[in-house]
Structure formats: structure tokens, C-alpha cells
Amino acid sequence: MWKLFFKGFGIGAASIVPGLSGGTIALILGIYTRLIGIAGNIDHRTLAGLMRLVVRGRFARAFEYAVQTWQLHFVVPIGAGVLVAIFSTASLINFAVLNYRGFVFSFFFGLVLVSIYYPLKRAGRIRFKEVLVFFLAGTLILLAQLSPLWSDMQGFSNIGDLRFFLGGAVAMATMLLPGFSGSFMLVVMGVYFEILAAVAGMDLKIISLVGMGCVFGLISLAKVINYLLKNYYTTTMSFLAGLMFGSLAALWPFQKQVEINEDKVVTAGYALPESLAQGWPYFVCFLAGAGLVAVFILMDLTTGRHNRDETE
């Protein structure tokens, strides 16, 4: 149970970092497929079955039904870890990203790069179709990140409190896809810092709206991903690996602000460190992130588990 809690903690901490995907961390930790399968079981039929038992006063049976249908013994400790991470590390991570963005992103760049091993390992036999899907997914997310149209999404900030519900829905839906950062989408929509401040300040109104949006996004997209994993497992894993590869552009630590039409916007302005003295601290952070995942891979290979999805 504590093991699942700390896995949830890692997912939650990653989920509030712009550029890093909670889905990627779930994939790294070997619980992604099972979580998607559980989320796919949340629909009108299972909810109606639970409500029938509650209305009849069969509360013990209702609890047993919920445990069996949604594997609460697995989901609850992970969910608890996610919530604890979000509320305990929001201020810290926000401070680190704002003040040490390059070092933080260097660490995550190394972490995500080496982590591509996991979905490719699960994909099994890689054929031409899987290679094509991998590069197609990587190209799609790269083009999405570089698109100037993203700046137009700032219009979401003009629709009142509904923007928090939509932000939660979009963030959760994208977070389910390794390589897509839910927090990064919140930045794009112009509500990230408002939500982060609400979490730090315990603004229950905004937190509730975001939470309801997250539930909506979870239920709506999880079924699609679950279907793809069941019917096109190898292709889907190759696609997810491609998403992770494409997301590396968002984590490049030497991005620049480029002035266009007298407005400063973050663009695809990438550079290299000017000297070894400037670049080596970033490289050390990169090695730390890459080395952390490499240790997990070595442990998997040594024990012969090959990072199977959690079954306990």
C-alpha cells in the first residue's frame, strides 16, 4: 500500500510541472495500463449498479461492489499519493520552475528520454508499422508544441469560472497520454498560475471546479485509451513512446523568449550553452534524471520482471 502511495506521489508531483506528463510517470512506474483499465470501467452502467445498491440500503454490498469494480484497494492509495503531492509540493515546484527552470527541465529531459525504453519494451516486436506510428506521434506532438496557434487559446481566460472546469477536463484528458503535460496545457490556456495559487491558498471554489473537470476528462478519454490498449496494444505503445519522444522539445532547458510584434512569447527558440562552464551543471542534472530511470531499468532486468504492470 505504501509502495502504491509513493507511486501516486510521484505521479502527482510530476502532474503539476509544466512540460512533464503524469501519464509518463505512471508508464515508468508500471501502473499505467491498469489505471487506464480501471478508469475505463467508470461509466453509467457501473455507476447505476452502485446507486441501486445504495438506494436499497445495501451499503456493505455497495462498498464491496465498488472495491471489485474499480479496484479501490489499488486506486485509493495511488489517489491519496497524488493528492498529497499536489497540495504539499505545489509551492515548491512552482518556485523551482520559476527560479531554476533550466536545471529542473534538464533533469526531466534525461528522465523522459531514457524512459522511452518502457513503452517500447512493452510493445514487443517492433515492425515497420510501429516505427512509422512512433515517428508520426512524435511529429504530431512536436508540431503541436511549436504551433503559433497555441497562443490563441489564451481566450479561455475570458469565459469566467468555466475556464477552471474546462482547464481541469483538458488537463486530465491530456495527462492520460504519456508525453502530454496537463499542466503545460493549463499554461497554454492561461489558467495554470491561477490554479496553482488556488491550490496553495486552499481556494475550495476553484479547486472544486478543477476537480469536476478532471473527473469529466478522466471518464471521457479513459475508455478510448483502454479500447486501444486492448485491441491494438503494440501499435498503441509505439504511439505512446512517440508522444514521449516528441515531448522532449518542451523540456529543452535552453529555450528562449523571442520578441515578435513587440510581444514577448515563448517560441521554438532553442540554443546550446555558450560554454562548458555554463553547460556542465545542466548536464549533471540531465545525467541525474537519466540515471534515476536507468537504475529502475537495471533493477527490472536483474529481477527478471521486465517492469510488468502491477498485479498485487
Secondary structure, DSSP 8 states (H G I E B T S, - for coil): -HHHHHHHHHHHHHHTSTT--HHHHHHHTT-HHHHHHHHHT-SHHHHHHHHHHHHTT-HHHHHHHHHHHHTHHHHHHHHHHHHHHHHHHHHHHHHHHHHSHHHHHHHHHHHHHHHTHHHHHHH-S--HHHHHHHHHHHHHHHHHHH-GGGGGGGGGGGSTTHHHHHHHHHHHHHHTSTT--HHHHHHHHT-HHHHHHHHHHT-HHHHHHHHHHHHHHHHHHHHHHHHHHHHSHHHHHHHHHHHHHHGGGGG-TTEEEEEETTEEEEEEEE---SSHHHHHHHHHHHHHHHHHHHHHHHHHHHHT-TT-----
